[in-house]
Amino acid sequence: MDLATLWLLLAPPLVGGVIGYFTNDIAIKMLFRPYQAIYLRGRRLPFTPGLIPRNQERLAKRVSDTIMGSLLTPEEMQRLARRLLKTERVQGALKWLLELAIDQLEPQRNPRASKVLANILHDLFGQSLPRLLKVLARREDFLEVQLNQIFDQVLLDFQLSQDQATRLADWLLQVALPPDVLRQAIIDFLTDRNIQVIDEGFREKTSGTYWVVANLFGVRNALTRLRTYCLDERDASNARLAELITSLGVRQRLQELLLNLSLQNLPVSTVRQLRKTLRDTVRSYLQDKGAELLEELGKSVDWDNLAVLILNRLRTSEAVTTSLDVVSLELALILERYLERDLANIVAQVIPILNVDQVIIERVKGTSPQDLEKAINGIVKSELQAIVNLGGILGFVIGLLQTATLLLR
């Protein structure tokens, strides 16, 4: 077989393979290239730009419809939301948010927080509580249980100790009722009218020996001389009163009286009346002056410093720190129950808000043809190369068939 005949038989498969290979390769590249339209004498050349750049807007719409119709359906979004909103994940997110919120309460970092808290406290104690107290104090049972409990558990069982009785007796004799105060009390009591009343009473209402003494000698003169002595002999009368207090054992008697002083020694009816009187007195006071008391208290407090102290205490409080797990878990469970009931409605409302289809369209339209080519080649490069190779193989096979036809002829 000569060279010409050999070439005639080998040329068809070789040429067919080359044509098939490069034809598919050119066809695939023409999907993307040229990236821009080419004009010749004002007329756009056919097949420019490439198929995908020329139909990029329609491609974006098709991609969006495919994704939203087959992949991101409402049912699939619900399944994604359920997997994302697991109780453990939600609890962790809520705990992180709570820790972040507590950390933001630092007055130096967020002075507005302390200012807001100070305004709230000032309004609470200066306006809200006084108005609320005025309303509540009108009720007959206002603080009834609390005051009865205080009376029964504190006042009813209260009794002075030996040391307390001694200190109170000393205070009474040295501060409240010293000899000079007693002397002045005697002077104030022994007025002319009081002396006359006492003298007449003794004369009219005594009998026997006392009547004789009262009518013969009377008490007017003795009481008048006692008043004069207290007025003129101040130091001497004070000394006499101090001696009488000591000789009569007033201090010891006061101690015994204070030690035995207890509401339990009173009759039951008296104790009940005292409890009712205490309750009525407190309620009456709160009705009349409780609001003013709270308002004055609100004016006297430095709310800014108090707010800073409260915030610092909250940030460092062990109780707040340890309760974050419990609070976040409870909030997560509440959110889970809410989602189980209304997840479908929430997803139906979220999808239009997110506008995912429009986002996909804008992203595809905003991607350059070069980037689209790189992205598609990165995904199906091996498949595209297989198509090119398949074109070469098909061309080679067709060439072999042509060679076989030539041999048969």
C-alpha positions in Angstrom: 0.0 0.0 0.0 1.5 3.3 -1.1 1.7 6.4 1.1 -1.1 8.2 -0.7 -3.5 5.4 -0.1 -2.4 5.1 3.6 -3.0 8.8 4.1 -6.4 8.5 2.5 -7.4 5.9 5.0 -5.9 7.6 8.1 -7.0 11.1 7.3 -10.8 10.7 8.0 -10.5 9.5 11.6 -7.7 11.9 12.5 -9.5 14.9 10.9 -12.8 13.9 12.4 -11.3 13.5 15.8 -9.7 16.9 15.6 -12.8 18.6 14.3 -15.0 17.0 16.9 -12.7 17.9 19.7 -12.2 21.5 18.8 -15.8 22.0 17.7 -17.1 21.1 21.2 -14.3 23.1 22.8 -15.2 26.2 20.8 -19.0 25.6 21.5 -18.4 25.4 25.2 -16.2 28.5 25.2 -18.8 30.3 23.1 -21.2 29.9 26.1 -19.2 32.6 27.8 -17.1 34.3 25.1 -16.8 36.9 23.9 -17.7 38.6 27.1 -18.8 41.8 25.2 -20.7 42.4 22.0 -18.5 42.9 18.9 -19.6 45.5 16.4 -18.5 45.8 12.8 -19.6 48.9 10.9 -22.2 49.6 13.5 -23.7 46.1 13.3 -23.3 43.5 16.1 -21.7 40.3 14.9 -23.7 37.1 15.4 -23.0 35.1 18.6 -21.5 38.1 20.4 -21.5 38.3 23.3 -21.5 34.6 24.4 -24.7 32.8 25.2 -24.6 33.2 28.9 -23.6 36.9 29.0 -26.3 37.6 26.4 -29.0 35.9 28.4 -27.6 36.7 31.9 -30.7 38.4 33.1 -33.0 35.5 32.0 -30.5 33.1 33.5 -30.6 34.9 36.8 -34.4 34.6 36.8 -34.3 30.9 35.9 -31.7 30.2 38.7 -33.9 32.1 41.2 -37.0 30.3 40.2 -35.2 26.9 40.3 -33.8 27.6 43.8 -36.9 29.0 45.3 -39.2 26.4 43.6 -37.1 23.3 44.3 -34.6 24.0 47.0 -35.7 26.9 49.3 -39.3 26.0 49.5 -41.3 27.1 52.7 -41.2 23.5 53.9 -37.5 23.3 53.5 -37.1 26.7 55.2 -39.1 25.4 58.1 -36.9 22.4 58.4 -33.8 24.6 58.2 -35.3 26.9 60.9 -36.0 23.9 63.2 -32.5 22.6 62.8 -31.1 26.0 63.4 -33.3 26.9 66.4 -32.5 23.8 68.5 -33.0 24.4 72.2 -29.3 24.2 72.9 -28.4 26.7 70.2 -31.1 29.1 71.2 -30.1 28.8 74.9 -26.5 29.5 74.1 -27.4 32.5 71.9 -29.7 33.9 74.6 -27.1 33.4 77.3 -24.5 35.2 75.2 -27.0 38.1 74.7 -27.7 38.3 78.4 -24.0 38.3 79.3 -23.4 41.0 76.7 -26.3 43.0 78.1 -25.0 42.7 81.7 -21.5 43.6 80.6 -22.9 46.7 78.9 -24.4 47.8 82.3 -20.9 49.0 83.4 -21.5 52.7 84.3 -18.1 53.8 82.9 -18.8 52.1 79.6 -22.5 53.0 79.3 -23.3 56.0 81.5 -26.7 56.2 79.9 -27.8 53.0 81.6 -27.1 54.4 85.1 -28.8 57.6 84.1 -31.9 55.7 82.9 -32.0 53.6 86.1 -31.6 56.7 88.2 -34.6 58.4 86.5 -36.7 55.2 86.9 -35.9 55.0 90.6 -36.5 58.7 91.1 -39.9 58.5 89.4 -40.8 55.3 91.3 -40.1 56.7 94.7 -41.0 60.3 93.9 -44.2 59.9 92.0 -45.4 56.4 91.4 -45.2 54.9 94.9 -46.7 58.0 96.6 -49.7 57.8 94.3 -50.0 54.1 94.7 -49.7 54.4 98.5 -52.6 56.9 98.6 -54.8 54.5 96.8 -53.8 51.4 98.8 -54.0 53.2 102.2 -57.8 53.7 101.7 -58.4 50.0 101.9 -59.4 48.6 105.2 -57.1 45.5 104.9 -54.1 47.5 103.9 -51.0 46.1 105.6 -53.3 44.3 108.0 -51.5 40.9 107.7 -48.0 42.4 107.8 -48.7 44.7 110.8 -50.4 41.8 112.7 -47.4 39.6 112.0 -45.0 42.3 113.3 -47.1 42.8 116.4 -47.4 39.1 117.2 -43.8 38.1 116.4 -41.9 41.2 117.5 -43.8 43.5 119.8 -45.7 40.8 121.7 -42.6 38.8 122.5 -40.4 41.9 123.1 -38.8 42.1 126.6 -35.8 44.0 127.8 -32.7 42.2 129.0 -31.0 43.0 132.3 -28.4 45.2 130.6 -31.0 47.0 128.5 -33.2 47.7 131.5 -30.2 49.0 133.4 -29.1 51.3 130.6 -32.7 52.6 130.1 -33.2 53.3 133.8 -29.9 55.2 133.9 -31.0 57.2 130.9 -34.3 58.0 132.4 -32.7 59.2 135.7 -29.8 61.0 134.1 -31.2 62.5 130.9 -34.9 62.3 130.8 -35.7 62.9 134.5 -32.7 64.4 136.3 -33.2 66.2 139.6 -33.4 69.6 137.9 -36.1 68.5 135.6 -38.0 67.0 138.5 -37.6 70.2 140.5 -39.0 72.3 137.5 -41.9 69.8 137.2 -42.7 70.3 140.9 -42.7 74.1 140.4 -44.8 73.9 137.3 -47.3 71.6 139.0 -47.6 73.6 142.2 -49.5 76.6 140.8 -51.8 78.6 143.1 -54.8 77.0 141.6 -53.5 73.4 141.9 -52.5 74.1 145.5 -56.0 75.4 146.3 -57.6 72.4 144.6 -55.4 70.0 146.6 -56.1 71.8 149.9 -59.8 71.9 149.4 -59.9 68.3 148.4 -58.1 67.3 151.5 -60.5 69.3 153.7 -63.6 68.0 152.1 -62.8 64.3 151.4 -60.7 63.2 154.4 -62.1 61.9 157.6 -60.8 61.0 161.1 -57.3 62.1 162.0 -56.6 63.2 158.4 -59.6 65.5 158.5 -58.4 67.1 161.7 -54.9 67.6 160.3 -56.3 68.9 157.0 -58.6 71.4 158.6 -56.4 72.5 161.4 -53.1 72.8 159.6 -54.1 72.4 155.9 -51.7 71.5 153.1 -51.7 74.9 151.4 -48.9 76.2 153.5 -46.7 73.1 153.1 -47.1 73.0 149.3 -46.4 76.8 149.0 -43.3 76.5 151.1 -42.2 73.5 149.0 -42.6 75.5 145.8 -40.8 78.5 147.3 -37.9 76.2 148.4 -37.6 74.7 144.9 -37.5 78.2 143.4 -35.1 79.9 145.9 -32.8 77.0 146.8 -32.2 75.4 143.4 -29.0 73.6 144.1 -30.1 72.4 147.6 -33.4 71.2 146.2 -31.7 69.3 143.4 -29.4 67.7 146.0 -32.4 66.7 148.2 -34.2 65.2 145.1 -31.0 63.2 144.2 -30.8 61.9 147.7 -34.4 60.9 147.7 -34.0 59.1 144.4 -31.0 57.2 145.9 -32.6 56.5 149.2 -35.9 55.4 147.8 -34.2 53.0 145.3 -35.8 54.5 142.3 -33.2 53.1 140.0 -33.7 49.6 141.1 -37.5 50.0 141.0 -37.3 51.3 137.4 -35.1 48.3 136.5 -37.6 45.9 137.9 -40.4 47.7 136.2 -38.7 47.7 132.8 -37.7 44.0 133.1 -41.3 43.0 133.8 -42.6 45.3 131.1 -44.1 43.0 128.4 -47.3 42.9 126.4 -47.8 39.3 127.4 -48.6 40.4 130.9 -51.5 42.4 129.7 -55.1 41.0 129.3 -55.9 39.4 126.0 -58.6 42.1 125.2 -56.1 44.8 125.9 -53.5 43.2 123.6 -56.1 42.9 120.8 -57.0 46.5 121.2 -53.4 47.6 121.1 -52.9 45.6 117.9 -55.9 47.2 116.3 -54.8 50.6 117.5 -51.3 50.1 116.0 -52.8 49.0 112.7 -55.2 51.9 112.5 -52.5 54.4 113.6 -50.1 53.2 110.9 -52.8 53.2 108.2 -54.0 56.7 109.2 -50.5 58.0 109.2 -49.8 56.6 105.7 -53.1 58.0 104.4 -52.2 61.5 105.7 -48.4 61.7 105.4 -47.2 58.6 103.7 -47.0 60.1 100.3 -45.2 63.2 101.6 -42.8 60.9 103.4 -41.9 59.0 100.3 -41.6 62.2 98.3 -39.2 63.8 100.8 -37.3 60.5 100.9 -37.0 60.6 97.1 -35.6 64.1 97.2 -33.0 63.3 99.8 -31.5 60.3 98.0 -28.7 60.6 95.4 -30.3 58.5 92.7 -27.3 58.7 90.4 -24.9 57.2 92.9 -27.5 54.6 93.9 -28.0 53.6 90.3 -24.3 53.1 89.9 -24.1 51.0 93.0 -27.0 48.9 91.8 -25.5 48.3 88.4 -22.1 47.4 89.8 -23.8 45.0 92.2 -25.8 43.4 89.4 -22.7 42.9 87.2 -20.7 41.2 90.0 -23.6 39.4 91.7 -23.1 35.7 91.9 -26.9 35.2 92.0 -27.3 37.0 88.6 -24.4 35.1 87.1 -25.6 31.7 88.2 -29.2 32.4 87.1 -28.2 33.2 83.5 -28.3 29.5 82.6 -31.8 29.0 84.1 -33.2 32.2 82.5 -31.7 31.5 79.1 -33.1 27.9 79.2 -36.6 29.1 80.2 -36.6 31.7 77.4 -35.4 29.1 74.9 -38.2 26.7 75.9 -40.8 29.6 75.6 -39.4 30.4 72.2 -39.5 26.7 71.2 -43.1 26.4 72.2 -43.9 29.6 70.3 -42.1 28.4 67.2 -43.8 25.0 67.2 -47.1 26.8 67.1 -46.4 29.6 64.7 -43.3 28.6 62.7 -45.2 28.2 59.4 -46.6 31.7 59.7 -43.3 33.1 60.7 -41.5 31.5 57.7 -44.3 32.7 55.4 -43.7 36.2 56.7 -39.9 36.1 56.7 -39.5 34.8 53.0 -41.0 38.0 51.5 -39.1 40.2 53.9 -35.8 38.5 53.0 -36.7 38.7 49.3 -34.3 35.8 48.6 -35.3 35.4 45.0 -34.5 39.0 44.2 -31.2 38.7 46.0 -30.3 35.7 43.9 -31.3 37.6 40.7 -29.2 40.6 41.7 -26.2 38.5 42.6 -26.3 36.6 39.3 -26.9 39.7 37.3 -24.1 41.5 39.2 -21.5 38.8 38.5 -19.2 39.4 35.6 -19.1 36.9 32.7 -15.5 36.1 33.6 -16.5 35.2 37.2 -19.5 33.2 35.9 -17.1 31.2 33.6 -14.7 30.6 36.5 -17.5 29.6 38.8 -19.1 27.2 36.3 -15.8 25.8 35.3 -14.9 25.3 38.9 -18.1 23.2 39.4 -18.3 21.2 36.1 -14.8 21.5 34.6 -14.3 17.8 34.4 -17.7 17.3 32.9 -17.1 20.0 30.3 -13.7 18.5 29.5 -15.4 15.1 29.1 -17.8 16.7 26.5 -14.8 18.0 24.6 -13.1 14.6 24.7 -16.4 13.0 23.6 -16.6 15.3 20.6 -13.1 14.2 19.6 -13.9 10.5 20.1 -17.2 10.8 18.0 -15.3 12.6 15.2 -12.7 9.9 15.3 -15.3 7.1 15.1 -17.1 8.9 12.3 -13.8 9.1 10.5 -13.2 5.4 11.0 -16.7 4.7 9.5 -15.7 6.7 6.5 -12.4 4.8 6.2 -14.3 1.6 6.4 -16.6 2.8 3.6 -13.6 3.6 1.4 -12.1 0.1 2.0 -15.4 -1.5 1.1 -15.4 0.5 -2.1 
